[in-house]
Amino acid sequence: MAATFVAGLCGCGGSPRIRALEPGAVIMAFGDSLTSGFGAEEGESYPAVLAGLTGCKVINEGVPGEVSEEGARRLPAVLRKHKPALVILCHGGNDLLKGTDEAALGEHLQAMVDAARAEGADVILLGVPVPGLFLRAPDLYQKLARQNGVPYDGKALPEILAKGALKSDLIHPNADGYKRLAQRVEELIRKSQK
C-alpha cells in the first residue's frame, strides 16, 4: 500500500503536493477546540464550512481541551474508522497554552503525520499561534511540514486571531473567523493537488 501513494512530492516550484481528491473523498479535520468549532454555532466550524466549499465529506474530529499527546493516541483509531484521503492536522494549541515543551509537541505532531500516512492519507498542517501580543506559530510547525513535505499554512490562524471581529474570545475564532479559516484551507487544498 505504501507504494501506491506518494504524499508530499514536490511539484512545480517545489511546493509540497497532495493527490487530487476524487469525488466522494473523505477529508478528516483533526485537532482540538479550534477544529471542533468552539466559539461558534453548530454548523459554523471550519470543517463544516469546508465541506460546502469542497463538496467533499469532511469529518470533524476536534476534541476541545485535548493536548497533542492525547491526540497522537486517539488518531490511529479514527483514521481506521473514517478512512480519509486527506487529514487536516491543526493541533497543539492546548500544549502551547500549558507551556508544554516544544520538542515534545513536535514529536507528537510527527507521530500524527506518521499515523495518517500509514493509513494512506495525505496530510495538510496548520500552524497554531502561541498566545500573546504578537501571534505567530512556532517554527516547529514549519520545520515539521518541510521535513515531511506536507502543505502548510502557518499564517491563517495568527491573522484571524489578531482581528477582534473574527474572534469569540482570546484564543478561538467566531463564525466569521472559522469561515475565513475554511476558505484558506480550501485554497491550500486546491493549490496543492497534483
Beta strands, then each sheet from edge to edge (+ up, - down):
strand 1: 26-31
strand 2: 57-62
strand 3: 86-90
strand 4: 122-126
strand 5: 152-153
sheet 1: 2+ 1+ 3+ 4+ 5+
end
